[in-house]
Amino acid sequence: MKIEGELRSIQDYLESGERLLAQKIEAAKAENPLILIDRFAAAPEDEENIRRIADSVQTAFYESEGECLIEVEGHEIRPFNNRFELDGMLFVEPTPQLFNFNNPFGACPSCEGFSLVMGIDEDKVIPDKTLSVFDGAIACWKGEKYGLYLEDLLKHGHHFNFPIHTPYQDLTKDQRKLLWSGNEFFQGIHAFFAELEEKLYKVQNRVMLARYRGRTLCPVCDGARLRKEALYVKIAGKSIAGLIDLPANELLAFFQNLDMTGYDQHVGKRLLHEIQSRLQYMCDLGLNYLTLNRISATLSGGETQRINLTRMLGSNLTSSMYILDEPSVGLHPRDTNRLVGVLRRLRDLGNTVIVVEHEEDIIKNADYLVDMGPAAGIYGGEVVFAGPYEDIYTEAGESLTTKYMSGRMQIPLPEKRRPLRHFIEILGARQHNLQNIDVKIPLEALTVVSGVSGSGKTTLIKQILFPALKKHLGQPYPKSPGLFQQLTGDLRLIQEVEMVNQNPIGKSSRSNPVTYVKAYDSIRELMSSQQLSKIRGFKPKHFSFNVDGGRCDACKGEGEQVIEMQFLADVRLVCDVCNGKRFKEEVLEVEYKGKNINQILELSIDEAMVFFGDVPEIIGKLKPLQDVGLGYIHMGQSSSTLSGGEAQRVKLAAFLGQERQTSHFVFIFDEPTTGLHFHDIRKLLDALNALVDRGHTVIVVEHNLEVVKSADWVVDLGPEGGSQGGRLLFQGRPEDLPGVVGSFTGEFLKDKVSG
């Protein structure tokens, strides 16, 4: 032991009595003693000596909880420690868990890794972001009392060069942060609400807080979702939060150009290879515009599937079978070749790749083609063609796919475009990546909004136009419109707006297509008018499986019974009372043309059209389902078994089946061709045109070139996705789009409109 530069034997202390030992130890502590672990003569080439040194250093670190002092004869003592510290500050030692917001250790303690907390909602405080601070952008700083806060800012803004006349949406991130946090010259918005919270006994304060409260960005992590210690660690000046905010293509370039040498290069070589390969796969699959922190709930189905494909590709499996269900969903034709290249790469690794697909370019690149048909539903289920793609020109048979692929059948160009007389216009659209664009959309016409994935189509239509129209009509809307300056034009002509999405048409397992289009009401009326129904006193309600009366009491009209299991998934068995027929036996004895209500519900729409040929009321309601290409589905088919595209077409049929109205509807469809064959797209276009012919406006967000060429008006965004998109490349007639510089849609559309 070394005390004040003098070596002393620790044995002198140990041989003392217990009481004296305690006194000596306390005295030694006051003298800041150093414990000698080992001393030796340096011999660099002696392996035994090197092992001894390493062992002694390890012992010193362990006994001193991280401290080790090395003294060389004739030199100063050099301190070392194995703690993670710098400039006297002790930091959390980095682990993978520290950078994971799904782990309690790495998540921000305030928002718990969700990035949002209940606080003051920016959208409520500043509802109109086109206004400047001077013009009253801050909604809460108004009136005689609260307006004093605004006066302080306006009076002293020149001291720190705050642009009080600049619209809030044009302020920089730092300027917005200053407005909320304040400085020595004025109290910021956060301080304003903090004062209100200090005096909650006042009713007006509680009302003000409730008015402006909502889900807002976490003020602790500023949306990074990680604890602050994780953000101290940086690579080339960027924290992990800064990196995952970059689009995939920019992030890939960052890691490709990362300059690391020596030890860092040796340690990170394998990790960099894995990172770069996965990011490259994302770019190859057309996801270059996505950021890694994008919330999965905001991704489309196609984006989710391609991300899963990226994960599988990164595993580099061989001798495996990959089954992909329409991976081209939401993919622009420009990116299809990239997807084909990725699928070929999987094949070349020795894997079997099976793709269920309607996209023409993917079918062309298949090694082997299996076509099912000849039609859908009850009219399908047969292999109508199987063989190499090249054989479709000679051995097509009854295959609709090969007929369209070989050009023997096609979707024709419209003979003439509709005249365009009335327009609405979105001015200054700036939400997300939109570059302050002005977009015109004609009324009483079919408009297609096109562009590569991530170019801003959904933002423009679903996040700006749809809620803005709802707001104009005075109807409730789920979320405030995105950033835009003004909605103008012939708005007086619009009475309703409908978003026809691919969500299920009913929450109950008993819901079905014919109930949705109101045809079942007429069928129940017909069944209750039969002679046996009148004798037994049956009303229309007895032929419904949604209410008590005629439905089976055991299964409540479900047709099956659910057995709840303690630890396993519930077991669903066919009802042993009605045998899955869903109605009581006495109700099933009532027949129309030899069929009871259960047998009628088992008919396909096409069969029902023949069966009810002499009942115009029912035919009129079923015909739209047939017109949109759903003639193959069963009348009573549960809505839960319908695909997203089928559900969307049922909704379309419901609108087509309505009586002609004087109201002018704006219908918005988001990629309605998802999951559709060429032949079904033709029927869909007929249905969309039928809506327009009734005086309605149809707006379609779509990549499919057959739909684009059939439009009356095209709005093309791009040229790329993410930060490289959001610009208006073209708006006008489809035949004028080819040749527009930077438009990938125009490039691929050229062959479609030239004929």
Phi, psi and omega in degrees: 000138183246122180233121181052043176081000183248130178281131177231147179281132178292344180294330180298328180279323183290331182280351179287163176292168185299317182290316180294325179298317180298320179294318181293322180295316179298321179293321180293323178300321180294337181267009178053067184285155174242134181267125178277117180273317184196156170215147188195165174270133182290130177221089188303329185268359181268107183297324179297320180293321179296319178295323179295317179299313180300319181293320181291320177298319179297319178297319180297316178300318183293311185290328184261005181058046171113357181253144175209127179249133179245125178241122176256136182309126177084004179233166179287155176289131179253123181274146174224154170211159181251021177271159180269089185215161178203138179054037178078003179257133179265126182249160175290134181289128184296134172221161177305327181294331181296332184257019182243112181283354173272357179252133181304331182290325183262342185290147175301129183293340182279306183262357179058033175087006182265346180074346179240143177225165174283118182201209180272120186280121181300322182294333178275324179290321181236078185291328180246098186280359176277348179274154174269170177299320180297325182275003176095035180296327183276103189296330185278344181263065179224159181095173184294323184274304185283343179292345178296328178295320179292323179299320178301317180294314182294327182287324186249003184301331182290341180293332181233024173054046178274127183280089186288343181261002180273133177306144183304322183293342180264356178291148177287167180299320180292322179293321177294319180297320178296320180299325181276325185269333180078181176206199184290346183266334181207156177275131180283178182296321179299316180295325178299312181287332176296322177296320178297320182292334179289341182233058183289350178291344178275130183298318182296330177292318179295323178295316180298315181296318181295327182292326186250010181273147178180188178283123184220167183297137182298124181287343182281308182261355181057036177087359182285339176073000182245156175292155188298330181298330180290332183277351175289331183278126184227149174242121182051039176084002182242133174279172180296328178294321178291327181287316184284354173275351180276144171300156186303321182291323177288324178294321177298315179297324179299312182286330178291328182262007181293124183262104178233139181229168173060229186298317181300318179296320181294316182289319188268359186304308183291320180296318179297321179297317180294318180297312183294322181293320180291320177294324178295320177297319178300316180294321179296332182267013177079021180251024185295342183271349182283144171263154185289341180266011179297129180291132187298331181294340181269359181275147174284169179298319180294320178296319179297317181294320180289330175292319175298323178295321176301317180297319180292320179296325181293339180282344178054043178287152174232163180054039180240164176247124177254129177242117183244130180257101178051064179292348182274004181302128179075011184257130178288149179306332179300326185267355182297319180298326176297316179298318178300318179299321179293318180296321177294323179296320175299315180298317184291343176281359180098020180258162173258126183242118178247124184238125171269115193205149174248346185296127186301315184293329178286321177299319181298331184265007180285147174282328184216136184242128174242119182247126181262150181170212004285338178233206185253165174058233183293345180263006182242209178088008179244151173275109183264344174204137176210121181162183177299149183303324184300337184281355183295337183281342183242335185232046185289321183065224182266015184286117177292325180300310183292330177294319178287322181293325182272355177090000180289335171233148179202162175271115187286156172291147175300141180297325176205151177277150179291146174291142184248116184246325185239142181225154162243155185222133174262120182254137173064042178290122187227006183295140180051246185262005180293132189263057176054055186261152175249120186239130177258136178229122181285149175267157180057042181209167176261114181248134176246130175257116186239176180143162181294165179301132178084009183280349177113012183296308182296322178300314182296314188272311187276329184260345178243298187297310184299305179294331179293320177293320177300315180296319179298323182278358180073024181257154179294141179228144189296327183211148180301146178301150176292182185292121172201162186274311187198149172247116185232184177109203184275057183293338181296340182278351185259126177251335182214155173224134183231132172261110182265094184260187183258020177291154179305148184278349179201147181275333182277144177291347180272350179288148182208171184302320185288333175288326183291322181269010175069015179283332184293330177300316181291325179294319179293322176298318181296316182292325180285345179272356179289155186302315182295325178296320180293321180296318183271359177075026180283134175255172178306328182296336180290344180256019176249139176263015179259344180229157178293152179140287181254344182284160179296129181287335184286314184254002180056038177079007180280331184086354179210158178244142183256125176257114182283131180255147184293310185240354182248172177295148180300145179259130180251121182240147176299133182302127183278356179269309182259358182057036176083003183275348170074352181236160176291156185298321182293332177286322181290344178285343177280125183233152172233120184054039175081007180234137175273179186296325179292317179294326177295318180291340178277349178291149171282165179300319179297317179293323180293328179298326177281317184298318181262028184304334182259014178239086186304326183297318180285318180302319181298330181271335179274333184304318179300326177296321177291322182295329181269011174086022180251027181296343184273344184281156180280149180302314184261018182297131182298136182297336180291343180267357180277143175286170179300319179293322178294319179298320179296321180286331174296318178297318178298318179296325180297320178290321179295329183281348179290151177297153180302132184242159174277342180293140178262113180265147166250114180260131179242124179243134178252103179051063182290346181276002180304122178079011184257140174282163178309316184293324179288327178297322178298317179292322179298317179298322177299319181292318179296319179293329178295323177296316181295321180296339177274003177098009180266169177249131180241126177241124184238126171270115192206148173258336188297125186290332178295324178286319181300315183291339183269358184283160172273335186210138179236132171248115184249124180251160179159212002282334180245193176259169176064223183294341179269005180244205176080009179255148178276110181273328185195145166214126184162201181286146182303323183292345179267354183286317178303137181097348177291126184297128177090352182270111176288328177298315179298324180298317182277340182279345187308311183290335184284325184260352181285334181270000000 
